[in-house]
Amino acid sequence: MKRRSFLTGSVAGGVGVIALGADGPAAAPEPGPLLVTPAMVMAPRTDGVEIIWAVGRLARGWVEWREKGGAIRTLAADDFGFVPQGDSVMRVRLEQLQAGKFYEARVVVEAGDGEKAREETPWKTFRTLDPSASSARFVVWNDTHENAETIRRLHEATPPADFLLWNGDTCNNWNEESWLIPTLLHPAGQDISAGRPLLLTMGNHDVRGKWAFKVKEMVAMPQGRPFYAFRNGPVAFICLHTGEDKPDDHPSFGGRVAFEPLRREQTAWLEKVTAQPEIRDAPHKVVFCHIPLRWKAEAPSVDYATGGFDHFARECRAAWHDALVKWGAQVVISGHTHEDAWLPADEKFPYAQLVSGGPKPDAARWIEGTADASGLKLMMRDLGGKVIRENVIPPA
């Protein structure tokens, strides 16, 4: 991505170019700030996190980290022997941390073009995931669609948690490259990973637009793929990529997408990951995916040629249903429809389906999940804190 000017008023164009004015050469413009976003703490794991940030011009940077109250350590080398450098998005993966411990981290950057400039972010506290913990707490957003008021109010309303799961449709589409950084790394000017490391599932709008292929440069996934599984406390989580709500060959995609092979890859992966002991034997089993696997009114077919689209991921469900039932999935948590709903488990679908609301403030919802030996409680609230739905699922 090229250097952009946004949010902070950084200068667009070359630093040091001399402009000619009526009275002769004008002074070169002052360079803009180095840091243009907070340090986003993403992809929490048992042994670390990934930290991503954006800079306004060529810079070198690193991460300083410590156990809470401990000595500062520095991670400042990439795989090819360089201090991390870039002129847009930079990232560092922290590894070899201990499960369930609190750490602090900050980003430090220096100008990479000889200028004497240095900036740093505030220290941020996070805790690594812990499969052996007796309890877990997570929060969920979805379908924010770049609505600044909704994002600000979600950020204010949502408490600290083990992680925040942003369940797809962060944007409307990616028709402009310059929209990526402010939408994903500094949404509505908020530091959304403060107190809750960020995890992401991909929504159908997150893969739309000619610049959608760049999203993977802005976000981190725990295992480097847009689907993953992990255990935190008594809960095993599986996060899936449901792709688009139309077939790959739909003319609106212009040949840009290939979700059918990705779906097949996830089908094979599900069989393997659900057999891993810590995933297989968890008392609670939760699936996150943007497009629901069930919906209240399911049309037997859709005429995509006339603008139809799926309210549920019919091809994904056909591919994944048997594996999820075999695993013992208890609930699938989704967005997409912009209408909240609860579909309880039944004989045909042994897993419940929880669907959250949409991007406008009056329709927006957020979910808090808490789990311990007594059960998994899912509370859905509006932006004012009113409880919209509350469901308790006993241990498997």
N, C-alpha and C positions, 0 to 999 in steps of 0.2 A: 504494500500500500504506500502511496506517495504521501508526503507530509501534507497535512491539512490544517486549516484554521477553523477552530470551533470551540465553543464553551469558554475558553480562557482568553480569547482575543489574540492568540499567537499570530505572528506575521506569516502570511502566505507568500511564497516566492523566495528568491535567493537572498541569503544574509550577506551583507557587504556590498551589494550592488549600488553604485553611485547614480543618483537621480539628478538630472540637470534642471535647475530652476532658473528664474529670471535673473538672479544675482550670482549665477555660477553653480558649481556642484553643491548639491545638498548633502547634508550629513547622512551617512548610512543609517537605516532604521535600527532601532534597538532590537536585539534578538528577543524572541518570545520566551516564555518559560520552558524549561526542560520537561518537567512532568506535567502532563495534561489530564491524567486520570488518577484516581487512588490506586493503591496496590490491591488488585482483586485476588482474594484467597479462594482458590477453586479446587475442585476434584479432591476432597478430603479422602484419605486412606488410613489404614492402620499405621502406616510407616511414614506418612508425610502429606504434603499438599503441593499444589502448583500455584505459583504467584505470577500474575500477568499484569502488565501496566503499559501505558502508552506515553510516548515522548513526542515533543513538538519539533525536534530537529535531531541531527546526528548526535548520538550519546553513547556512552558506555555505562553499564550499571551492574549492580549486584544486590544480593539479599543478605542482610544481617539478621541473625536469628539467635534465640536463646531459650532455654527452659525458663519458665517464669521465675525471675529473681536470680538467674544464673549468669554465667559469663557469656559475652557476645562472641558468636562465631560468624564466619563469613563464607558465603558460597559465591565464588566469583570466577568460575572457569567453565567453558563449554566443552563439547566433545572433541573439538579440534584445537584446543589449547589457547583459545582467546578468552579474554574477559568478555562477557556478553555485550554485544553492541547492536545498534540499529537506529533507524530514523523514524520508526513508527511504533510497532508493537514489540515488546520484549517480554521474555518469560524465563522463569527459573523453577526447576522442579526440586523441592526439598525431599530428601529420602533418608532412610535409616533412622527415623525418629521412633519413639516408643508409643505403643498403642495406649490410648486413653489418657495421655498427658497434655497439660496445657503448655503452649509455647507462645512466644512473641516473635514477630517478624516485622521488618521494614525494608523498603527499597531505597537505595542510594544511587543517584545518577550524577555523572559529570559530563560536561560538554565533550564531544568527540572530535572537535575541529580545531583544537588548540586554545580555545577561549577558556578563561579561568572562571568556570561556573559550576556550582554543585548544588543539588537539591536533594531532599529526602522526605519520605512520607512519615507520618506518625507511626508509632508502634501499634501493631494490631495483634490481639490475642485470639488464638484458636486452639481447639483441642482435637487431637487425632481420634479417629474412630476406634471403638473398642468392642470387639465381638464378645468379650467375656463380661461386659457390664450388665448389671441387673435391670437397667432401664434404658430407654431411648426417648429422645424428643426431636421431632422434625417439623418443619413448616413448609408449606407449598403455595406457590403462586402459579398463575397460568394466564395466557391470552392478554398480556398487557398491551400489546400492539402499539407501543410508543406513546401511550396516553400518559402525559406527564403528571397530571393530577392524580390519577389512579396509582402510579408508581410511587409518588411522594407519600400518599396516604397509606399505601401498603407498607412502605418502609417505616413509617411512624408507628403503625399498628402492630407490626410483627415482632414478637419477642426474640431474644437470643435463643439459639437452638443448636443441636449437634450439626445440623446442616439446613440450608434452604434449597429446596428443589424447585427450580424454575421450569415448569412443565410445558414448555413450548409456546410458540407464537410470541416471541419477544418483539417482533416487528410486524409491519404490514407486507413489505417486500424489500428487496435490496436492489433497487434501481439505481442508487447512487452509492459509490464506494465510500464517500465521506460519512454516510449514516452509520457505518458499522461500529466504529470505536465509541461514539457517544451513546449508542443504543445498548451495546453489550458491556462496556467497561465503565460507564458512568451514566447509567440511565436516569434521566430527569435530574441530573446533577447530584445523585445520591450515591453514597458509599454502601451498596447493598450487602456486601459480604462482611461488614463489621458485625462481629458477634455471632455470625452464622455462615460458615464457609459454603460456597455456592456449588451446587450440582445442576446440570442442565440435561433436559431431554429435548429433542428436536421436534418442532411443530411443522405443519405443512407450510405456513407462511415463512418460516425460517429458511426454507429451501427455495423460495421464489425470488426471481429477479436475476439480472445478469451478473451481479456481484455476490450471489449467495455462496459460490464456491470458496469465498474468502473467509466464511464464518469460522472454519476450523482453525484459522490462524489466531482468532480472537478468544477462543474458549479452550478449556482443558477438560478432558475426560479421564477418569481414573485409570483406565486400561488402554487409552489411546484410540478407542473406537467409539462410535456414537451409540453403543449399547454396552451395558456393563452390569455387574452384580456385586453386592457387598453385604456384609453382616455388620450390624451395629447393635450391641446389646441383644435383646431377645428377638430382634427382627432381621429377617433376610429380605433384601430389596433387589428386585430385578427391574432395570430401566431399559426400555425398548424404543426403537426408532420406527414409528408407523409410517413414515414417508409422506406421500401426498394423498389427497382425497380423490384423486383421479388416476387413471392408468398412466404409465410412463410415456406411452405414445400419444397422449393428448396434445393437440396442436399448441395449446397455451404454453407448454414447456419448451418448445423449440428444440427438442432433442437433447436437453441439458441434464436430464435426470435418469438414474438407473437404480430405482428402488426395488425392482423385482429380484435382482441378484442379492441385494442387501437383505431382503426379507428371507431368502433361502439360507443365507449365511447365519442369520439369527435363529432360524429354525433348527439348524444343526447344532449351533452353540447352546441353545436352550437344553437340549438333551444332555449335554455334557455338564453345564454349570449347575443344573438342578440336582446332579448326582454328587456334587462335592459335599462332604459331610456338614460343614458349617452352614451351607445354604439349604441342604436337604433336611437337616434336623432342627431348624429354628422353630421356636414356638409360634412365631407370627411370620406370615409370608405376604409381602406386598409387592404389587407391580405398578410401576409408573409408565405411562405412555400417553402421548398427547391426544391422539384420536381414540375415543372409547372403543372397547371391544364389544360393547353392548349399547343399545339405545332403546328408548321407550317405544318408538314407532319405527320399525325397520322395514323399509321398502324392499320388496323381493329383488328388485333390480333398479338400476339408475341409467337414465339416458344422458350419458356424458356429453354427447354431441350437441345437445341443446342447453348446456349450462348446468346440468345436474351434478351433484357431488354427494359423497357419502357422509352421513352423520356418524357412522361407525366404521371401523377399519375391517371391512368384510374379508379382504384377502389375507390380512394379518391374522384375523381370528381363525380363518380356515387353516392357516399354517401353524398357529401356535396353541390353539385351544387344548388339544389333547395333552401336550407337554405341560401346560399350566395346570390342568386338572390332575394329571399324574403327580405333579410336584405338590399339590395341595394349596395352590394360591387361594388366599382368603378374600382379597379385595384388589381391584384394579382402580387406580386413581388417574383421572384424565381431565381434559378441558375440551377445547375445540368447538363445542356447540353454542357457547356463550349463554348457556342456560344450566343452572345447577340441578342436579338430580341424584337420587339414590335408588338403585335397583338391587334389591336384596338377592342373595343367593337362592337358587331353586334347583330343582332336579336336573334341568337341562344345563344350567350354568351354576356349578357349585361355588363360583366366586362372585362376590358382590361387585357392583360397579358404582363408584362415586365420581360424579362429574361436577366440576366447579364452574363458576360464572365467567363473565366476559369483561371487555376492556373499559366500558363506561363506568364511572364511579357508582352509579346506582345498581349496576349488575355485578360489579366486581366482588369477588370472594377470596378468602384465604383460609387455608386448612392448617390446623395444628394436630399433630399426631403424637400421642404419648403411649408408651408400652412398658409393661412390667409383668410380673408373674400372674397378675389378676386378669390381664387382657390388654387389648389394643383399643384405645379411645381415639376417635376421629371427630374433631369439632370444626365445623365450617362456620365462619363468621363473615359479616359484611364489614365495610370499611369503618363503620361506627362501633364495631365490637359486638353487635347483636349476634347471638347464636342462631344460625339458620337451620343447621342440622347437627345432630349429635348421635353417633353410632358407636356401640361397643361390640368388639368382636372377641370372643373367648379364645384362649390359646388352642392351637391345633391339637 
